[in-house]
Amino acid sequence: MKFERFDMAPHAACAALRRRRDRLLAQLARLRRSPDPAFAQGFPALVAAVEAAFRHEEGLLDLLGDACLHPRLAEHAIILCALHRTAARIEAGDLTLGRQVMAALDAILRLPPPTAAPAMLTAHPLVRHARGHSAS
């Protein structure tokens, strides 16, 4: 993922992650409240939104050089695999499973978003440069 703002402060990146998660949670809540036909029809769009949010999150973590990137990639892969498998089951008519997975996804997305360790953030070349330190 390419970013146009390479001077993004770590706190701004964390705020961006929170906003993205909040939008995703709102979309998930709307879908969970929808009647079965709308739920089945809207599930693929939610999966796409989760994929986009995860890519965004991973890009920010990579930009910051965050140590939690690789564990987060593994978590995202597991979640996306489950969502894609569930999408096939929903398409086959298993809306009960779909709603159960949605409840689990809601709980997962409500966990605190990843944040970089303070030592990692202060060591990041962009942060050092912004503070006027050498980027060596």
C-alpha positions as CSV (number, residue, x, y, z in Angstrom):
1,M,0.0,0.0,0.0
2,K,1.3,3.4,-0.9
3,F,0.8,6.5,1.2
4,E,1.0,10.0,0.1
5,R,1.7,11.4,3.5
6,F,5.0,10.1,4.8
7,D,5.1,12.6,7.6
8,M,2.2,11.0,9.5
9,A,2.7,11.2,13.2
10,P,2.2,8.0,15.1
11,H,-0.7,9.4,17.1
12,A,-2.4,10.4,13.8
13,A,-1.9,6.9,12.5
14,C,-3.5,5.4,15.6
15,A,-6.4,7.8,15.3
16,A,-6.8,6.8,11.7
17,L,-6.9,3.1,12.7
18,R,-9.6,3.9,15.3
19,R,-11.7,5.8,12.8
20,R,-11.5,3.0,10.3
21,R,-12.5,0.5,12.9
22,D,-15.4,2.6,14.1
23,R,-16.7,2.9,10.5
24,L,-16.4,-0.9,10.1
25,L,-18.2,-1.5,13.4
26,A,-21.0,0.8,12.3
27,Q,-21.4,-1.1,9.0
28,L,-21.3,-4.4,10.8
29,A,-24.0,-3.2,13.2
30,R,-26.3,-2.1,10.4
31,L,-25.9,-5.5,8.7
32,R,-26.5,-7.4,11.9
33,R,-29.8,-5.6,12.3
34,S,-31.0,-6.2,8.8
35,P,-33.6,-8.9,7.9
36,D,-32.3,-12.2,6.5
37,P,-32.5,-11.4,2.8
38,A,-30.7,-8.1,3.2
39,F,-28.2,-9.8,5.5
40,A,-27.4,-12.4,2.9
41,Q,-27.1,-9.8,0.2
42,G,-25.0,-7.4,2.2
43,F,-22.5,-9.9,3.7
44,P,-20.1,-9.9,0.7
45,A,-19.8,-6.1,0.9
46,L,-19.0,-6.4,4.6
47,V,-16.2,-8.9,3.8
48,A,-14.8,-6.5,1.2
49,A,-14.9,-3.6,3.8
50,V,-13.1,-5.8,6.3
51,E,-10.4,-6.6,3.7
52,A,-10.0,-2.9,2.9
53,A,-9.8,-1.9,6.5
54,F,-7.2,-4.6,7.2
55,R,-5.1,-3.5,4.2
56,H,-5.2,0.0,5.5
57,E,-4.2,-1.0,9.0
58,E,-1.4,-3.2,7.7
59,G,-0.2,-0.3,5.6
60,L,-0.1,2.1,8.5
61,L,1.7,-0.5,10.7
62,D,4.2,-1.1,8.0
63,L,4.8,2.6,7.5
64,L,5.4,3.0,11.2
65,G,7.7,0.0,11.3
66,D,5.6,-1.5,14.0
67,A,6.7,-4.7,15.6
68,C,3.1,-6.0,15.8
69,L,2.7,-6.0,12.0
70,H,3.5,-9.7,11.4
71,P,1.3,-11.1,14.2
72,R,-1.5,-8.8,12.9
73,L,-1.0,-10.1,9.4
74,A,-1.5,-13.6,10.7
75,E,-4.6,-12.6,12.6
76,H,-6.1,-10.9,9.6
77,A,-5.5,-13.9,7.4
78,I,-7.4,-16.2,9.9
79,I,-10.3,-13.7,10.2
80,L,-10.5,-13.3,6.4
81,C,-10.4,-17.0,5.8
82,A,-13.3,-17.5,8.2
83,L,-15.3,-14.7,6.6
84,H,-14.8,-16.1,3.1
85,R,-15.8,-19.6,4.2
86,T,-18.8,-18.1,6.0
87,A,-19.8,-16.2,2.8
88,A,-20.0,-19.5,1.0
89,R,-22.2,-21.0,3.7
90,I,-24.4,-17.9,3.7
91,E,-24.8,-18.2,0.0
92,A,-25.9,-21.8,0.6
93,G,-28.5,-20.5,3.0
94,D,-26.9,-20.9,6.5
95,L,-27.8,-17.5,7.8
96,T,-27.6,-18.7,11.4
97,L,-23.9,-19.3,11.0
98,G,-23.5,-16.0,9.3
99,R,-25.1,-14.2,12.2
100,Q,-22.9,-16.1,14.7
101,V,-19.8,-15.1,12.8
102,M,-20.9,-11.5,12.7
103,A,-21.3,-11.5,16.5
104,A,-17.8,-12.9,16.8
105,L,-16.4,-10.4,14.3
106,D,-18.0,-7.6,16.3
107,A,-16.2,-8.8,19.4
108,I,-12.9,-9.1,17.6
109,L,-13.1,-5.6,16.1
110,R,-13.9,-4.1,19.5
111,L,-10.6,-5.3,20.8
112,P,-8.2,-2.4,21.1
113,P,-6.6,-1.6,17.7
114,P,-2.9,-2.3,17.4
115,T,-0.6,0.4,18.5
116,A,3.1,0.7,18.2
117,A,5.2,0.4,21.3
118,P,6.5,3.8,22.3
119,A,10.1,2.7,21.9
120,M,9.4,1.6,18.3
121,L,7.7,4.8,17.5
122,T,10.5,7.0,18.8
123,A,13.0,4.9,16.9
124,H,11.1,5.2,13.6
125,P,13.1,7.3,11.1
126,L,10.1,9.5,10.2
127,V,9.5,10.4,13.9
128,R,13.2,11.1,14.5
129,H,13.3,13.3,11.4
130,A,10.1,15.1,12.5
131,R,11.8,15.8,15.8
132,G,14.9,17.1,14.1
133,H,17.1,14.2,15.0
134,S,19.4,12.4,12.6
135,A,17.8,9.6,10.7
136,S,20.9,7.4,10.9
